[in-house]
């Protein structure tokens, strides 16, 4: 109960509270609009028009174009965009013409907002698209983020941000140069149980953290995720990244070194190019150790911290819904939220309010840097410092 109050105080919402909060903003917006319309009566005509257009701009829902209409776009993001308050599904970018009609009908998308990968750059002339959301295989994130920035659009890029740090740097530079914002699809930063792990860890509620355990794995995968060129690696790039994120946001610290070991290949045909599983140990300042594991042949889902005066954990920690938490003093129990809707709404609001996003490109870059250090440690068998 105490936790719930803390969360609503911090502006995170359960599904019910979220709806309530949104209607509160709506009422506030109306009042504000009424007041400013009243106040602007004394202004010259051009200033009145300017004030009104700034206001309309602030109230307008931003248009998002999804690039890549695979499992995540169709199963999670497009449905979530039916619930968002500050952005909506305005356009699609796809290399599969067969998908177009279905998406246009289902989501009421006009023909002029439909692009192929070839026509994508002409999105720059479309004022209905404010944000491009890159939901392609990992190795394609850099190219489409940079093209979107060059087309003058804000960008959300899925995790992992890219497959090399150099690509991350080019993506950040392209968005800066275009004066556009870049965020990474880290939905768990908007999820109450994970936010609670951040609070418990970073505020030392159970005392200093001594060790952590983070595991994320799936029992099978297929397609581009097994192709090193497109995925950049195996389960570490795809789901192990959540462990890296989890131990970073639970401690609020950056790891300084890593040791890693590839797991045995029980299915060498499937895992010709990428690791099947991987264990690694991240070392944080103050001798805090995080033991982590990822796999493409075993279901795993845990984030746990042991501290001087108790422990706290989520199990499962990373799914879209059904996250459960426990501590040495009792349950962590929040309502389940629509993480995707909250994540996209927060980015749209950040753009409208001209404030930074809590999940910027720099955060994605740091994870990619750590992932690369883990692979280096795995390949060399050496302890690798993360500088
Ligand atoms: P998917 O395989 O279901 O979809 C990939 C899409 O990319 C398809 O529409 C495919 O047609 C298109 N594509 C374009 N060029 C391609 C190529 N050369 N090879 C293969 N596909 C190509 O994958 P997904 O699960 O939707 O994942 C897409 C991205 O979203 C990945 O970066 C993944 O890490 C990320 N993702 C994030 C979450 C999350 O919870 N944040 C969940 C799932 C996926």
Boltz pocket constraint, residues with backbone or C-beta under 6 A from the ligand:
constraints:
  - pocket:
      binder: B
      contacts: [[A, 68], [A, 69], [A, 70], [A, 71], [A, 72], [A, 73], [A, 95], [A, 96], [A, 134], [A, 135], [A, 136], [A, 137], [A, 138], [A, 158], [A, 159], [A, 160], [A, 185], [A, 186], [A, 187], [A, 223], [A, 224], [A, 230], [A, 237], [A, 238]]
      max_distance: 6.0
